[in-house]
Amino acid sequence: MKTMELVHADILYPDQLMPNDIIKIENDLLTIVSVEDTATGYKITTLNEFGEEDFIETDNETKFNLFVFVGND
């Protein structure tokens, strides 16, 4: 049976994030809904594990830990 494991894959800046990417903020894993340019940086809309939408306002230099699912046999 194939299982999926969530693993740390990379560290990205806001302009490298894409919808459906999974990032970790503190202890929460969040799915990216959208990334929008603002006058001072970026507004990143996220979805948590409970389906609640929220947003993060950040500058261009903030780094995010990217996670991906990988399959194991």
HELIX and SHEET records of a PDB file:
HELIX    1   1 PRO A   14  GLN A   16  5                                   3    
SHEET    1   A 6 THR A   3  LEU A  12  0                                        
SHEET    2   A 6 PHE A  64  ASN A  72 -1                                        
SHEET    3   A 6 ILE A  22  ILE A  25 -1                                        
SHEET    4   A 6 ASP A  28  ASP A  37 -1                                        
SHEET    5   A 6 TYR A  42  LEU A  47 -1                                        
SHEET    6   A 6 GLU A  53  THR A  58 -1                                        
END                                                                             
